[in-house]
Amino acid sequence: MGLLTIIRKLKQKEKEVRILMLYSLNIWDVGGQKSLRSYWRNYFESTDGLIWVVDSADRLRLQDCNKELHSLLLEERLAGATLLVFANKQDLPGAMKAEEIRDILGLEDIKTHHWRIVWCSAVTGENLLSGMDWLLADIASRVFTAE
Protein backbone atom coordinates (compact mmCIF):
# COMPACT_ATOMS: atom_id res chain seq x y z
CA MET A 1 0.00 0.00 0.00
CA GLY A 2 1.68 3.11 -1.18
CA LEU A 3 1.01 5.97 -3.55
CA LEU A 4 -1.76 4.17 -5.46
CA THR A 5 -3.67 3.60 -2.22
CA ILE A 6 -3.14 7.25 -1.31
CA ILE A 7 -4.48 8.40 -4.69
CA ARG A 8 -7.56 6.18 -4.31
CA LYS A 9 -8.20 7.54 -0.83
CA LEU A 10 -7.90 11.12 -2.10
CA LYS A 11 -10.43 10.37 -4.85
CA GLN A 12 -12.85 9.06 -2.22
CA LYS A 13 -12.48 12.35 -0.36
CA GLU A 14 -12.98 14.49 -3.49
CA LYS A 15 -15.51 16.76 -1.79
CA GLU A 16 -12.90 17.63 0.82
CA VAL A 17 -10.14 18.26 -1.73
CA ARG A 18 -10.49 22.00 -2.17
CA ILE A 19 -7.00 22.97 -3.30
CA LEU A 20 -6.59 20.08 -5.73
CA MET A 21 -9.36 21.53 -7.89
CA LEU A 22 -7.21 24.58 -8.64
CA TYR A 23 -4.47 22.57 -10.32
CA SER A 24 -4.09 19.94 -12.98
CA LEU A 25 -1.97 17.07 -11.72
CA ASN A 26 -0.25 14.24 -13.52
CA ILE A 27 0.60 11.61 -10.93
CA TRP A 28 2.73 8.60 -11.75
CA ASP A 29 3.06 5.66 -9.38
CA VAL A 30 6.38 4.24 -10.55
CA GLY A 31 6.87 1.68 -7.78
CA GLY A 32 9.89 1.20 -5.57
CA GLN A 33 10.94 -2.32 -6.50
CA LYS A 34 14.56 -2.61 -7.62
CA SER A 35 13.46 -4.02 -10.98
CA LEU A 36 11.46 -0.82 -11.70
CA ARG A 37 13.97 1.82 -10.61
CA SER A 38 15.71 2.00 -13.97
CA TYR A 39 12.42 3.23 -15.46
CA TRP A 40 12.06 6.16 -13.08
CA ARG A 41 13.99 8.48 -15.39
CA ASN A 42 11.24 8.17 -17.99
CA TYR A 43 8.99 10.28 -15.76
CA PHE A 44 11.30 13.16 -14.78
CA GLU A 45 10.46 15.64 -17.55
CA SER A 46 8.58 18.71 -16.25
CA THR A 47 8.38 17.36 -12.70
CA ASP A 48 7.57 20.04 -10.14
CA GLY A 49 7.01 17.76 -7.17
CA LEU A 50 7.88 14.32 -5.86
CA ILE A 51 5.92 12.23 -3.40
CA TRP A 52 8.12 9.64 -1.70
CA VAL A 53 6.07 7.09 0.24
CA VAL A 54 7.83 5.27 3.08
CA ASP A 55 6.50 2.24 4.92
CA SER A 56 6.86 3.41 8.52
CA ALA A 57 6.65 -0.15 9.82
CA ASP A 58 9.52 -1.50 7.69
CA ARG A 59 12.82 -0.57 9.37
CA LEU A 60 14.88 -2.90 7.18
CA ARG A 61 14.22 -1.01 3.94
CA LEU A 62 14.92 2.49 5.22
CA GLN A 63 18.69 2.47 4.58
CA ASP A 64 18.08 1.41 0.97
CA CYS A 65 15.36 4.05 0.81
CA ASN A 66 17.84 6.70 2.01
CA LYS A 67 20.35 5.76 -0.68
CA GLU A 68 17.76 5.73 -3.49
CA LEU A 69 16.16 9.01 -2.44
CA HIS A 70 19.45 10.91 -2.27
CA SER A 71 20.55 9.41 -5.59
CA LEU A 72 17.25 10.43 -7.18
CA LEU A 73 17.54 14.00 -5.94
CA LEU A 74 20.87 14.37 -7.78
CA GLU A 75 19.08 13.98 -11.13
CA GLU A 76 19.39 17.20 -13.12
CA ARG A 77 15.79 17.07 -14.41
CA LEU A 78 14.51 17.01 -10.82
CA ALA A 79 16.49 20.07 -9.76
CA GLY A 80 14.41 22.16 -7.40
CA ALA A 81 11.40 19.84 -7.38
CA THR A 82 9.43 19.95 -4.14
CA LEU A 83 9.70 16.75 -2.09
CA LEU A 84 6.89 15.41 0.08
CA VAL A 85 7.76 12.31 2.10
CA PHE A 86 4.70 10.45 3.33
CA ALA A 87 5.55 8.36 6.41
CA ASN A 88 2.76 5.89 5.64
CA LYS A 89 1.20 3.09 7.70
CA GLN A 90 1.10 5.08 10.91
CA ASP A 91 -2.00 3.05 11.78
CA LEU A 92 0.18 -0.05 12.35
CA PRO A 93 1.61 -0.94 15.76
CA GLY A 94 5.34 -0.30 15.94
CA ALA A 95 5.34 2.24 13.10
CA MET A 96 8.25 4.67 13.38
CA LYS A 97 7.43 8.30 14.00
CA ALA A 98 8.01 10.80 11.20
CA GLU A 99 10.90 12.39 13.13
CA GLU A 100 12.77 9.08 13.33
CA ILE A 101 12.25 8.46 9.61
CA ARG A 102 13.42 12.02 8.86
CA ASP A 103 16.66 11.28 10.69
CA ILE A 104 17.22 7.87 9.06
CA LEU A 105 16.57 9.31 5.60
CA GLY A 106 18.88 12.25 6.26
CA LEU A 107 16.27 14.77 5.16
CA GLU A 108 17.94 17.58 7.11
CA ASP A 109 20.91 17.20 4.72
CA ILE A 110 18.76 18.05 1.67
CA LYS A 111 19.49 21.67 0.77
CA THR A 112 18.60 21.60 -2.95
CA HIS A 113 14.88 20.92 -2.59
CA HIS A 114 12.06 22.15 -0.40
CA TRP A 115 10.92 19.11 1.56
CA ARG A 116 8.54 18.05 4.28
CA ILE A 117 7.78 14.74 5.96
CA VAL A 118 4.16 14.07 6.88
CA TRP A 119 2.93 11.06 8.85
CA CYS A 120 -0.12 9.44 7.30
CA SER A 121 -2.24 6.36 6.85
CA ALA A 122 -3.37 5.50 3.35
CA VAL A 123 -5.94 3.15 4.90
CA THR A 124 -7.65 5.74 7.12
CA GLY A 125 -6.78 8.78 4.99
CA GLU A 126 -5.31 10.62 7.97
CA ASN A 127 -3.05 13.55 7.01
CA LEU A 128 -3.16 12.88 3.25
CA LEU A 129 -4.86 16.18 2.45
CA SER A 130 -2.49 18.06 4.74
CA GLY A 131 0.51 16.69 2.86
CA MET A 132 -1.00 17.38 -0.56
CA ASP A 133 -2.01 20.91 0.45
CA TRP A 134 1.57 21.66 1.49
CA LEU A 135 3.03 20.12 -1.68
CA LEU A 136 0.76 22.11 -3.98
CA ALA A 137 1.22 25.35 -2.06
CA ASP A 138 5.00 24.98 -2.21
CA ILE A 139 4.99 24.21 -5.93
CA ALA A 140 2.63 27.12 -6.62
CA SER A 141 4.81 29.54 -4.67
CA ARG A 142 7.85 28.54 -6.74
CA VAL A 143 6.24 28.19 -10.16
CA PHE A 144 3.96 31.23 -10.09
CA THR A 145 6.54 33.47 -8.43
CA ALA A 146 9.15 32.53 -11.03
CA GLU A 147 6.98 33.56 -13.98
C-alpha positions in Angstrom: 0.0 0.0 0.0 1.7 3.1 -1.2 1.0 6.0 -3.6 -1.8 4.2 -5.5 -3.7 3.6 -2.2 -3.1 7.3 -1.3 -4.5 8.4 -4.7 -7.6 6.2 -4.3 -8.2 7.5 -0.8 -7.9 11.1 -2.1 -10.4 10.4 -4.8 -12.8 9.1 -2.2 -12.5 12.3 -0.4 -13.0 14.5 -3.5 -15.5 16.8 -1.8 -12.9 17.6 0.8 -10.1 18.3 -1.7 -10.5 22.0 -2.2 -7.0 23.0 -3.3 -6.6 20.1 -5.7 -9.4 21.5 -7.9 -7.2 24.6 -8.6 -4.5 22.6 -10.3 -4.1 19.9 -13.0 -2.0 17.1 -11.7 -0.3 14.2 -13.5 0.6 11.6 -10.9 2.7 8.6 -11.8 3.1 5.7 -9.4 6.4 4.2 -10.5 6.9 1.7 -7.8 9.9 1.2 -5.6 10.9 -2.3 -6.5 14.6 -2.6 -7.6 13.5 -4.0 -11.0 11.5 -0.8 -11.7 14.0 1.8 -10.6 15.7 2.0 -14.0 12.4 3.2 -15.5 12.1 6.2 -13.1 14.0 8.5 -15.4 11.2 8.2 -18.0 9.0 10.3 -15.8 11.3 13.2 -14.8 10.5 15.6 -17.5 8.6 18.7 -16.2 8.4 17.4 -12.7 7.6 20.0 -10.1 7.0 17.8 -7.2 7.9 14.3 -5.9 5.9 12.2 -3.4 8.1 9.6 -1.7 6.1 7.1 0.2 7.8 5.3 3.1 6.5 2.2 4.9 6.9 3.4 8.5 6.6 -0.1 9.8 9.5 -1.5 7.7 12.8 -0.6 9.4 14.9 -2.9 7.2 14.2 -1.0 3.9 14.9 2.5 5.2 18.7 2.5 4.6 18.1 1.4 1.0 15.4 4.0 0.8 17.8 6.7 2.0 20.3 5.8 -0.7 17.8 5.7 -3.5 16.2 9.0 -2.4 19.5 10.9 -2.3 20.5 9.4 -5.6 17.3 10.4 -7.2 17.5 14.0 -5.9 20.9 14.4 -7.8 19.1 14.0 -11.1 19.4 17.2 -13.1 15.8 17.1 -14.4 14.5 17.0 -10.8 16.5 20.1 -9.8 14.4 22.2 -7.4 11.4 19.8 -7.4 9.4 19.9 -4.1 9.7 16.8 -2.1 6.9 15.4 0.1 7.8 12.3 2.1 4.7 10.4 3.3 5.6 8.4 6.4 2.8 5.9 5.6 1.2 3.1 7.7 1.1 5.1 10.9 -2.0 3.0 11.8 0.2 -0.1 12.4 1.6 -0.9 15.8 5.3 -0.3 15.9 5.3 2.2 13.1 8.2 4.7 13.4 7.4 8.3 14.0 8.0 10.8 11.2 10.9 12.4 13.1 12.8 9.1 13.3 12.2 8.5 9.6 13.4 12.0 8.9 16.7 11.3 10.7 17.2 7.9 9.1 16.6 9.3 5.6 18.9 12.3 6.3 16.3 14.8 5.2 17.9 17.6 7.1 20.9 17.2 4.7 18.8 18.1 1.7 19.5 21.7 0.8 18.6 21.6 -2.9 14.9 20.9 -2.6 12.1 22.1 -0.4 10.9 19.1 1.6 8.5 18.1 4.3 7.8 14.7 6.0 4.2 14.1 6.9 2.9 11.1 8.8 -0.1 9.4 7.3 -2.2 6.4 6.9 -3.4 5.5 3.3 -5.9 3.2 4.9 -7.6 5.7 7.1 -6.8 8.8 5.0 -5.3 10.6 8.0 -3.1 13.6 7.0 -3.2 12.9 3.3 -4.9 16.2 2.5 -2.5 18.1 4.7 0.5 16.7 2.9 -1.0 17.4 -0.6 -2.0 20.9 0.4 1.6 21.7 1.5 3.0 20.1 -1.7 0.8 22.1 -4.0 1.2 25.4 -2.1 5.0 25.0 -2.2 5.0 24.2 -5.9 2.6 27.1 -6.6 4.8 29.5 -4.7 7.8 28.5 -6.7 6.2 28.2 -10.2 4.0 31.2 -10.1 6.5 33.5 -8.4 9.2 32.5 -11.0 7.0 33.6 -14.0 
